[in-house]
Amino acid sequence: MSGQIPIQFTELFNLQNLGVNPQLISFTTVTLESDKYRKLSPSVETGVVEAANSSSTMINANAENNDFSPTSFNENNGPFVDDIIFEILHFLDSMFIIQICMKISKQWRQTSFQIPLSLSFAENHFKQDRKSIKFLADCECLENLTSLNLARNRIGIEGVKYIATSEFLKNLTSLDLKWNEIGNEGVKYIATSEFLKSLTSLILSENEIDSEGVKYIATSEFLKSLTSLNLSYNRIGNEGVKNIATSEFLKSLTSLILSENEIDSEGVKYIATSEFSKSLTSLNLSYNRIGNEAVKYIATSEFLKNLTSLNLPYNRIGNEGVKYIATSEFLKNLTSLDLKWNEIGNEGVKYIATSEFLKSLTSLDLSYNGIGSEGVKYIATSEFSKSLTSLNLSYNRIGSEGVKYIATSEFLKNLTSLDLSENVIGNEGVKYIATSESLKSLTSLDLSYNGIGNEGLKYIATSKFLKNLKHCSPNNKLRQC
């Protein structure tokens, strides 16, 4: 038929291999169904219906004779001008644009190529057939893909190779390959790829990478645009950190995540003494057991004075480590501080609460720290706490008395998120919260594992001050409030 839309499935994706149901491809799923907006011609409708009933590997008889490249068609024969289509596409999901909009007409297809696309695949999506990655990498329709999430898909070294050597993925700015078993060899493909030089965000956590893999990244001129790098849950060690800290190609990094990487104070020293660290605004070294000495390196570093977020959970820093942070003029720009599971106790909380350098904090996580009501009192009575919007004191032992300090505090009335789970607060503690005018801005409240009964639940349900709650967990279960 002369008016029929040619649909070339092999170029778009092998839909079945990607787990997409070809039956979804019909105009009935397009959101522009109203007659007052448009009505497709019978020939166009026929073309779309044929696509819905075709095998994902079949090509329309005219497909091979039609050029469907982004620049192949400039004539506007459709009911909409390009500008209107462009605006419509901005409201649609990327997969919908690929599966549906690019097949409506040449005009829609051409305009679709102007929209930045973002794709995220579910865990183990490619487990049955890793060759599906090749179909994705060879797809011309993804020339404007800017974000690709393949986390937990175990695509392996071969899968990474397809991505790294694809000329159609050269516009990627964000790539998530968490838990994909790529190892050092997979990292090498990424680091030596001229097609991935536009990347600004790279997530390679849980991939069995060591210092050798990090060296590929650190010495790559193609990755010099990176601003965010996540290598958590690997085994890069101090040597790997050294490679990062001394790299002239990674000096644009603003966010660095190195959780659980067998790093100690030596590794932290490399970061703290590197002039290439001065662009960092977010640093995550959680689960490395770096100790007090390492915290001192951070707190006294002139190159880390731009940090706004510092994550140091499970690092055995204790009171001494907290003191270094609290008395550091270089850390006065911090807005987020995570010190969970560090055994800081009430004394450690006092250092934080009385610190003039930490008065910009909006988010504070002190869970799992053996804090009692005395520690909570330091926070609740400190004028330096008035910027806090999120406070996590879960898995401590503050009791109902600690809750009372929070509920009656004039400095904590900007809180929107409060987590007090596992704190033995009981119904009495809930009552303090429910009757507190100071906590009326709360939108999220977690009180799980506190032995709260029906009486406590009633306090929450009938509270005139908790009307803004959107998420609450009063009894071990998150609820929409």
C-alpha positions as CSV (number, residue, x, y, z in Angstrom):
1,M,0.0,0.0,0.0
2,S,1.3,3.4,-0.9
3,G,0.2,5.1,2.3
4,Q,1.3,2.3,4.7
5,I,3.9,3.1,7.3
6,P,7.0,0.9,6.9
7,I,8.1,-0.5,10.2
8,Q,11.6,-1.9,10.5
9,F,11.7,-3.9,13.7
10,T,15.3,-5.2,13.4
11,E,16.6,-1.6,13.3
12,L,14.4,-0.4,16.3
13,F,15.0,-3.4,18.6
14,N,14.4,-7.1,18.4
15,L,11.4,-6.4,20.7
16,Q,10.9,-10.0,21.8
17,N,14.5,-10.3,22.8
18,L,14.2,-7.2,24.9
19,G,11.1,-8.6,26.5
20,V,8.7,-6.1,24.9
21,N,5.3,-7.3,23.8
22,P,4.9,-6.4,20.1
23,Q,1.1,-6.4,20.7
24,L,1.6,-3.1,22.5
25,I,2.3,-1.4,19.2
26,S,-1.1,-0.1,18.2
27,F,-2.4,3.4,17.9
28,T,-5.0,2.6,20.7
29,T,-2.1,3.0,23.2
30,V,-1.2,6.5,22.0
31,T,-2.6,9.1,24.3
32,L,-3.7,11.4,21.5
33,E,-7.0,9.6,20.8
34,S,-9.5,12.4,20.9
35,D,-11.1,13.3,17.5
36,K,-10.9,17.0,18.3
37,Y,-7.1,16.7,18.1
38,R,-6.8,14.5,15.0
39,K,-7.9,11.4,13.1
40,L,-5.5,9.1,11.3
41,S,-6.2,8.3,7.7
42,P,-7.3,4.7,7.0
43,S,-4.0,3.9,5.4
44,V,-2.0,5.0,8.5
45,E,-4.3,3.1,10.8
46,T,-3.8,0.0,8.6
47,G,0.0,0.3,8.9
48,V,-0.1,0.6,12.7
49,V,-2.5,-2.4,13.0
50,E,-0.2,-4.5,10.8
51,A,2.6,-3.7,13.2
52,A,0.6,-5.0,16.1
53,N,0.1,-8.3,14.4
54,S,3.6,-8.8,13.0
55,S,6.4,-10.9,14.3
56,S,9.1,-8.8,16.0
57,T,11.6,-10.0,13.5
58,M,9.5,-9.3,10.4
59,I,10.2,-6.3,8.1
60,N,7.5,-4.6,6.1
61,A,7.8,-5.3,2.4
62,N,8.8,-1.6,1.7
63,A,11.0,-1.2,4.8
64,E,14.3,-2.0,3.1
65,N,13.7,0.6,0.4
66,N,13.0,3.4,2.9
67,D,15.6,5.6,4.6
68,F,14.5,6.1,8.2
69,S,17.6,7.9,9.4
70,P,17.1,11.1,11.6
71,T,17.9,13.4,8.7
72,S,16.3,11.6,5.8
73,F,12.9,13.4,5.8
74,N,12.1,17.0,6.0
75,E,8.7,17.2,4.5
76,N,5.7,17.8,6.8
77,N,2.7,15.8,5.6
78,G,1.1,15.1,9.0
79,P,-1.8,16.9,10.8
80,F,0.7,18.5,13.3
81,V,3.6,20.8,12.7
82,D,6.9,19.6,14.1
83,D,6.9,22.0,17.0
84,I,3.6,20.6,18.4
85,I,4.9,17.0,18.0
86,F,8.1,18.1,19.8
87,E,6.1,19.4,22.8
88,I,3.9,16.3,22.9
89,L,6.9,14.0,23.0
90,H,8.3,15.8,26.1
91,F,5.3,14.4,28.1
92,L,5.9,10.8,27.0
93,D,8.0,8.0,28.4
94,S,11.2,7.2,26.4
95,M,10.2,3.6,25.8
96,F,6.8,4.7,24.5
97,I,8.5,7.1,22.1
98,I,10.7,4.3,20.8
99,Q,8.0,1.6,20.6
100,I,5.1,3.8,19.3
101,C,5.9,7.4,18.3
102,M,8.8,6.5,16.0
103,K,6.5,4.3,14.0
104,I,3.6,6.6,13.5
105,S,5.1,8.4,10.6
106,K,8.3,9.7,9.2
107,Q,7.6,13.1,10.6
108,W,7.0,11.7,14.1
109,R,10.1,9.6,13.8
110,Q,12.3,12.5,12.7
111,T,11.0,14.7,15.5
112,S,11.5,11.9,18.0
113,F,15.2,11.9,17.3
114,Q,15.4,15.4,18.8
115,I,14.2,14.2,22.2
116,P,16.8,13.1,24.8
117,L,15.9,9.6,25.8
118,S,16.4,7.7,29.1
119,L,16.1,4.0,29.5
120,S,16.1,1.8,32.7
121,F,15.8,-1.9,32.6
122,A,14.6,-4.1,35.4
123,E,16.9,-6.5,37.3
124,N,17.9,-9.6,35.3
125,H,16.1,-8.2,32.2
126,F,18.8,-9.6,29.9
127,K,19.6,-12.7,31.9
128,Q,18.1,-15.2,29.5
129,D,19.8,-13.7,26.4
130,R,22.8,-11.4,26.8
131,K,22.9,-10.9,23.0
132,S,19.9,-8.7,23.4
133,I,22.4,-6.1,24.6
134,K,23.8,-6.1,21.0
135,F,20.4,-5.3,19.6
136,L,20.2,-2.3,22.0
137,A,23.8,-1.2,21.1
138,D,23.1,-1.4,17.4
139,C,19.9,0.5,17.5
140,E,20.0,3.7,15.5
141,C,16.9,4.9,17.3
142,L,19.0,5.4,20.4
143,E,21.3,8.0,18.9
144,N,19.9,10.6,21.4
145,L,19.9,8.3,24.4
146,T,21.5,10.2,27.3
147,S,20.8,8.0,30.2
148,L,21.1,4.2,30.4
149,N,20.4,2.1,33.5
150,L,21.4,-1.6,33.2
151,A,21.9,-2.2,37.0
152,R,21.8,-5.8,38.2
153,N,21.6,-7.3,34.7
154,R,24.8,-9.3,34.7
155,I,25.6,-8.4,31.2
156,G,29.3,-9.3,31.7
157,I,32.3,-8.3,29.7
158,E,30.7,-9.1,26.4
159,G,27.8,-6.8,27.1
160,V,30.0,-3.9,28.1
161,K,32.0,-4.3,24.9
162,Y,28.8,-3.9,22.8
163,I,28.0,-0.7,24.7
164,A,31.5,0.7,24.6
165,T,31.9,0.1,20.8
166,S,28.5,1.4,19.8
167,E,28.5,4.6,17.7
168,F,24.8,5.0,18.5
169,L,25.4,5.5,22.2
170,K,27.8,8.4,21.8
171,N,25.4,10.9,23.5
172,L,25.2,9.0,26.8
173,T,25.9,11.2,29.7
174,S,24.8,8.8,32.5
175,L,25.6,5.0,32.6
176,D,24.6,2.7,35.4
177,L,26.3,-0.7,35.3
178,K,25.9,-1.7,38.9
179,W,26.3,-5.4,39.6
180,N,27.1,-6.6,36.1
181,E,30.2,-8.8,36.6
182,I,32.3,-6.7,34.3
183,G,35.6,-6.8,36.3
184,N,38.7,-4.9,35.2
185,E,38.4,-5.9,31.6
186,G,34.9,-4.5,31.3
187,V,36.2,-1.2,32.8
188,K,38.9,-1.1,30.2
189,Y,36.4,-1.2,27.4
190,I,34.6,1.8,28.9
191,A,37.8,3.8,29.6
192,T,39.1,3.3,26.1
193,S,35.9,4.0,24.3
194,E,35.8,7.2,22.2
195,F,32.0,6.8,22.0
196,L,31.5,7.3,25.8
197,K,33.5,10.5,26.1
198,S,30.3,12.5,26.9
199,L,29.7,10.6,30.2
200,T,29.3,12.8,33.2
201,S,28.0,10.1,35.6
202,L,29.3,6.5,35.8
203,I,28.1,3.9,38.3
204,L,30.3,0.7,38.5
205,S,29.5,-0.5,42.0
206,E,29.6,-4.3,42.8
207,N,31.6,-5.3,39.8
208,E,34.7,-7.0,41.3
209,I,36.9,-4.1,40.3
210,D,40.3,-3.6,41.9
211,S,43.1,-0.9,41.6
212,E,43.9,-2.1,38.0
213,G,40.4,-1.3,36.9
214,V,40.5,2.1,38.6
215,K,43.8,2.9,36.8
216,Y,42.0,2.5,33.4
217,I,39.5,5.1,34.5
218,A,42.0,7.4,36.0
219,T,44.3,7.5,32.9
220,S,41.5,7.8,30.4
221,E,41.3,11.0,28.4
222,F,37.8,9.9,27.3
223,L,36.4,10.1,30.8
224,K,37.6,13.6,31.7
225,S,34.0,14.9,31.6
226,L,33.0,12.8,34.6
227,T,31.5,14.7,37.5
228,S,30.1,11.7,39.4
229,L,31.8,8.4,40.0
230,N,30.5,5.4,42.0
231,L,32.8,2.5,42.6
232,S,31.2,1.3,45.9
233,Y,31.4,-2.4,47.0
234,N,34.5,-3.3,45.0
235,R,38.0,-3.8,46.3
236,I,40.0,-0.9,44.9
237,G,42.0,-0.5,48.2
238,N,44.4,2.4,48.9
239,E,46.1,2.0,45.6
240,G,42.9,2.5,43.7
241,V,42.2,5.7,45.7
242,K,45.6,6.9,44.9
243,N,44.9,6.4,41.2
244,I,41.8,8.6,41.5
245,A,43.4,11.3,43.6
246,T,46.4,11.8,41.3
247,S,44.4,11.7,38.1
248,E,44.5,14.9,36.0
249,F,41.5,13.5,34.0
250,L,39.2,13.2,37.1
251,K,39.7,16.7,38.4
252,S,36.1,17.7,37.5
253,L,34.6,15.1,39.9
254,T,32.0,16.6,42.3
255,S,30.7,13.4,43.7
256,L,32.8,10.4,44.7
257,I,31.3,7.2,46.2
258,L,33.9,4.6,47.5
259,S,31.8,2.7,50.0
260,E,33.2,-0.7,51.2
261,N,36.4,-0.7,49.3
262,E,39.0,-1.9,51.8
263,I,40.2,1.7,52.3
264,D,42.0,2.9,55.5
265,S,43.6,6.2,56.6
266,E,46.3,6.0,53.9
267,G,43.7,6.0,51.2
268,V,41.8,8.9,52.7
269,K,45.0,10.8,52.9
270,Y,45.4,10.6,49.2
271,I,42.0,12.3,48.7
272,A,42.5,14.9,51.4
273,T,45.9,16.0,50.1
274,S,45.1,16.1,46.4
275,E,44.5,19.4,44.7
276,F,42.3,17.4,42.3
277,S,39.8,17.0,45.1
278,K,38.9,20.6,45.3
279,S,35.9,20.2,43.1
280,L,34.3,17.6,45.3
281,T,31.0,18.5,46.9
282,S,29.9,15.0,47.9
283,L,32.2,12.3,49.4
284,N,31.0,8.8,50.6
285,L,33.5,6.6,52.3
286,S,31.0,4.4,54.3
287,Y,31.8,0.9,55.5
288,N,35.6,1.3,55.2
289,R,36.5,1.4,58.9
290,I,38.8,4.4,58.3
291,G,39.2,5.4,61.9
292,N,39.9,8.7,63.6
293,E,43.1,9.5,61.9
294,A,41.4,9.4,58.5
295,V,38.7,11.8,59.7
296,K,41.4,14.2,60.8
297,Y,42.8,14.2,57.2
298,I,39.4,15.1,55.9
299,A,38.7,17.8,58.6
300,T,42.0,19.5,58.1
301,S,42.0,19.4,54.3
302,E,41.9,22.7,52.4
303,F,41.1,20.8,49.3
304,L,37.8,19.5,50.7
305,K,36.3,22.8,51.8
306,N,33.6,22.6,49.1
307,L,32.1,19.5,50.6
308,T,28.3,19.8,51.2
309,S,27.7,16.1,51.8
310,L,29.8,13.7,53.9
311,N,28.9,10.1,54.4
312,L,31.0,8.1,56.9
313,P,28.8,5.3,58.3
314,Y,30.4,2.3,59.9
315,N,33.9,3.8,60.1
316,R,34.7,3.5,63.8
317,I,35.4,7.2,64.2
318,G,34.0,7.5,67.8
319,N,33.9,10.8,69.8
320,E,37.4,11.9,68.7
321,G,36.5,11.6,65.0
322,V,33.3,13.6,65.5
323,K,35.3,16.3,67.3
324,Y,37.5,16.7,64.3
325,I,34.5,17.2,62.1
326,A,32.7,19.6,64.5
327,T,35.7,21.8,65.0
328,S,36.7,22.0,61.3
329,E,36.4,25.4,59.6
330,F,36.9,23.6,56.3
331,L,33.7,21.6,56.7
332,K,31.4,24.6,57.3
333,N,29.7,24.2,54.0
334,L,28.3,20.8,55.0
335,T,24.5,20.5,54.6
336,S,24.3,16.7,54.9
337,L,26.2,14.5,57.4
338,D,25.8,10.8,57.8
339,L,27.6,9.2,60.8
340,K,25.4,6.2,61.4
341,W,27.0,3.2,63.2
342,N,30.0,4.9,64.7
343,E,29.6,4.6,68.4
344,I,29.7,8.3,69.0
345,G,27.3,8.3,72.0
346,N,26.0,11.4,73.8
347,E,29.4,13.0,73.9
348,G,29.7,12.8,70.1
349,V,26.3,14.4,69.7
350,K,27.3,17.2,71.9
351,Y,30.2,18.1,69.6
352,I,27.9,18.3,66.7
353,A,25.1,20.2,68.4
354,T,27.5,22.9,69.8
355,S,29.4,23.3,66.6
356,E,29.2,26.7,64.9
357,F,30.7,25.2,61.8
358,L,27.9,22.7,61.3
359,K,25.0,25.2,61.6
360,S,24.2,24.8,57.8
361,L,23.3,21.1,58.3
362,T,19.8,20.3,56.9
363,S,20.2,16.5,57.0
364,L,21.7,14.6,60.0
365,D,21.9,10.8,60.4
366,L,23.0,9.5,63.8
367,S,21.3,6.1,63.8
368,Y,22.9,3.1,65.5
369,N,25.1,5.2,67.8
370,G,24.1,4.3,71.4
371,I,22.5,7.7,71.9
372,G,20.2,8.3,74.9
373,S,17.9,11.2,75.9
374,E,20.8,13.3,77.0
375,G,22.2,13.3,73.5
376,V,18.9,14.2,72.0
377,K,18.7,17.1,74.5
378,Y,21.9,18.6,73.0
379,I,20.3,18.6,69.5
380,A,16.9,19.9,70.7
381,T,18.3,22.8,72.7
382,S,20.9,23.9,70.1
383,E,20.3,27.0,68.0
384,F,22.7,25.4,65.5
385,S,19.9,22.8,64.8
386,K,17.4,25.2,63.4
387,S,18.4,24.5,59.8
388,L,17.7,20.7,60.1
389,T,14.9,19.4,57.9
390,S,15.8,15.7,58.2
391,L,16.8,13.9,61.4
392,N,17.5,10.2,61.8
393,L,18.0,8.8,65.3
394,S,16.8,5.3,64.6
395,Y,18.1,2.3,66.6
396,N,19.3,4.3,69.6
397,R,17.7,4.4,73.1
398,I,16.3,7.8,73.4
399,G,13.0,6.7,75.1
400,S,9.9,8.9,75.6
401,E,12.0,11.5,77.4
402,G,14.2,12.0,74.3
403,V,11.1,12.3,72.2
404,K,9.8,15.0,74.6
405,Y,12.9,17.1,74.0
406,I,12.4,16.9,70.2
407,A,8.6,17.7,70.4
408,T,9.1,20.7,72.6
409,S,12.1,22.1,70.8
410,E,11.9,25.6,69.3
411,F,14.9,24.8,67.1
412,L,13.5,21.7,65.3
413,K,10.3,23.1,63.9
414,N,11.7,23.0,60.4
415,L,11.8,19.2,60.4
416,T,10.0,17.5,57.6
417,S,11.4,14.0,58.1
418,L,11.9,12.3,61.4
419,D,13.0,8.7,62.0
420,L,12.8,7.4,65.5
421,S,12.4,3.7,64.8
422,E,13.6,1.2,67.5
423,N,13.9,3.7,70.3
424,V,11.6,2.3,73.0
425,I,9.4,5.4,72.9
426,G,6.1,3.6,73.5
427,N,2.7,5.3,73.4
428,E,3.8,8.1,75.6
429,G,6.5,9.1,73.1
430,V,3.9,9.1,70.3
431,K,1.7,11.4,72.3
432,Y,4.5,14.0,72.6
433,I,4.9,14.0,68.8
434,A,1.1,14.0,68.1
435,T,0.5,17.0,70.4
436,S,3.5,19.0,69.2
437,E,2.9,22.2,67.3
438,S,6.6,22.4,66.6
439,L,6.4,19.3,64.5
440,K,3.5,20.4,62.3
441,S,5.8,20.6,59.2
442,L,6.5,16.8,59.3
443,T,5.8,15.0,56.0
444,S,7.6,11.7,56.9
445,L,7.6,10.0,60.2
446,D,9.0,6.6,61.1
447,L,8.2,5.2,64.6
448,S,8.4,1.5,63.8
449,Y,9.6,-1.1,66.3
450,N,8.7,1.0,69.3
451,G,6.0,-1.2,70.9
452,I,3.3,1.2,69.9
453,G,-0.2,0.0,70.5
454,N,-3.7,1.1,69.5
455,E,-3.5,4.1,71.9
456,G,-0.4,5.4,70.1
457,L,-2.0,4.9,66.7
458,K,-5.0,6.9,67.9
459,Y,-2.8,9.8,68.9
460,I,-1.4,9.9,65.3
461,A,-4.7,9.5,63.6
462,T,-6.4,12.3,65.6
463,S,-3.5,14.7,65.7
464,K,-4.3,18.2,64.4
465,F,-0.6,18.9,64.0
466,L,0.3,15.9,61.8
467,K,-2.0,16.8,58.9
468,N,0.9,17.2,56.5
469,L,2.2,13.6,56.9
470,K,2.5,11.8,53.6
471,H,4.5,8.8,54.8
472,C,4.2,7.3,58.3
473,S,5.3,4.1,59.8
474,P,3.8,3.9,63.3
475,N,4.0,0.1,63.6
476,N,6.6,-1.6,61.5
477,K,4.9,-0.9,58.2
478,L,5.1,2.1,55.9
479,R,1.8,3.7,55.2
480,Q,0.5,6.5,53.0
481,C,-1.0,9.0,55.4
